[in-house]
Amino acid sequence: MAVLTKKDILARVKAGGISFTPNLDDFQLQDHAVDLRLGFTFLIPKIWHMTERGRESLSIFHFNTPNAHFFDVVELEEGQYFELLPNEYILVSTLESLKIPNDLMAVLYPRSSTNRKGLSLDLTGIVDSGYEGRLTLPIRNNTHSQTVRLYPGERLCQIVFEELKEPVQPRKSKYHKRDIVEGIGKEKQAEANLIMRGKIKELKQKHPAR
């Protein structure tokens, strides 16, 4: 794979292959990456809820949990900030909605300045070819006593574009063209049902790679 340079990225944006909404500014362009800015939507995990049986704990980490209901959603206004408490874990959205053509993929990395604040973006991995929409980032304050103030619009992570040997037919992820809250949902049901029953061999037999 070949990594796109600043010149390549700008050419692709001009031609309409890669798009960012809102448009990029000069601060975001790096020699071979683009800095993405923090958006206005923050998802805070809930730790308990009431049921007919009583107060029950919640975990967003159980496999196939319909966890969109397990978050408090905070939508900030312009000029507001978000204070991330010590050891707190949240999900945040990028400011930019992006579109990636089917002959590229992308990889996300935290900015070094983000790490120096004591934050980890447990990034975050691959952005699929053909993806359209905002990105959802898991972020944690790793300090034990310091509150970290986050401002929508600050540069948080970097996206690196890589060319594929040939275009692919993209699969639509659960976040594709969706709001950050709508994208938080279950795993693929057929896969999840087999995994939770321990039927790994059956999974492999019924769903071979093709």
Order of alpha helices (4+ residues) and beta strands (2+ residues): beta-alpha-beta-beta-beta-beta-beta-beta-beta-beta-alpha-beta-beta-beta-beta-beta-alpha-alpha-alpha
